[in-house]
């Protein structure tokens, strides 16, 4: 069994894989809860990807003699990268593209990950990461309007808000949600101008707000990053 860990600044996500299939996952874990979850069901192989902790911290906290792989810019991956600054390329972007290419091989793909930021990445049919776009995420936009003004409230996202807001709250909802949708549609259109019919693979916590509003072919894979992390882990195990 493989376990993959996507550890953020505060909370972590963990996925258990059996023979390449995601059998269960848990989100919103603190670091101590993450360690306890792994210790309670000891795997053969573990991949640890984190923006806040080192692999050595993870190994010491785990206290088990396991095959542990830390994902970093030097880790071998099953896709190529055509990127000028590979050391700055986020692990989540790499994992999402690796997962999308696994699910849809031999296709040009737009991979949109809607998290803290929104990333629009292109992986082509030769399994080459070609780069992409990073844009502020939904909640970042709401937080910015609240933080950088005196009177605008903090607004939560809502699916399909009215286009013309009849209150300040509604106007902010429309500005962010319809603005993000217009951005997504415009970027997808420009990508598809180069490769008509290019499939969009959508993931991330805010993807559900927009999935039904985008033109097909759209394929939503909520746990795409975990799938990609497991592909990277499996690839590295095969090299050992």
Rosetta blueprint (number, residue, H / E / L):
1 X L
2 X E
3 X E
4 X E
5 X E
6 X E
7 X E
8 X L
9 X L
10 X L
11 X L
12 X E
13 X E
14 X E
15 X E
16 X E
17 X E
18 X E
19 X L
20 X L
21 X E
22 X E
23 X E
24 X E
25 X E
26 X E
27 X E
28 X E
29 X E
30 X L
31 X H
32 X H
33 X H
34 X H
35 X H
36 X H
37 X H
38 X H
39 X H
40 X H
41 X L
42 X L
43 X L
44 X L
45 X E
46 X E
47 X E
48 X E
49 X E
50 X E
51 X L
52 X L
53 X L
54 X L
55 X H
56 X H
57 X H
58 X H
59 X H
60 X H
61 X H
62 X H
63 X L
64 X L
65 X L
66 X L
67 X E
68 X E
69 X E
70 X E
71 X L
72 X L
73 X L
74 X L
75 X L
76 X L
77 X L
78 X L
79 X L
80 X E
81 X E
82 X L
83 X L
84 X L
85 X L
86 X H
87 X H
88 X H
89 X L
90 X L
91 X H
92 X H
93 X H
94 X H
95 X H
96 X H
97 X H
98 X H
99 X H
100 X H
101 X H
102 X H
103 X H
104 X L
105 X L
106 X L
107 X L
108 X L
109 X E
110 X E
111 X E
112 X E
113 X E
114 X E
115 X L
116 X L
117 X E
118 X E
119 X E
120 X E
121 X E
122 X E
123 X E
124 X L
125 X L
126 X L
127 X L
128 X E
129 X E
130 X E
131 X E
132 X E
133 X E
134 X E
135 X E
136 X E
137 X L
138 X H
139 X H
140 X H
141 X H
142 X H
143 X H
144 X H
145 X H
146 X H
147 X H
148 X L
149 X L
150 X L
151 X L
152 X L
153 X L
154 X L
155 X L
156 X L
157 X L
158 X L
159 X L
160 X L
161 X L
162 X L
163 X L
164 X L
165 X L
166 X L
167 X L
168 X H
169 X H
170 X H
171 X H
172 X H
173 X H
174 X H
175 X H
176 X H
177 X H
178 X H
179 X H
180 X H
181 X H
182 X H
183 X H
184 X H
185 X H
186 X H
187 X H
188 X H
189 X H
190 X H
191 X H
192 X H
193 X H
194 X H
195 X L
196 X L
197 X L
198 X L
199 X E
200 X E
201 X E
202 X E
203 X E
204 X L
205 X L
206 X L
207 X H
208 X H
209 X H
210 X L
211 X H
212 X H
213 X H
214 X L
215 X L
216 X L
217 X L
218 X E
219 X E
220 X E
221 X L
222 X L
223 X L
224 X H
225 X H
226 X H
227 X H
228 X H
229 X H
230 X H
231 X H
232 X H
233 X H
234 X H
235 X H
236 X H
237 X H
238 X H
239 X H
240 X L
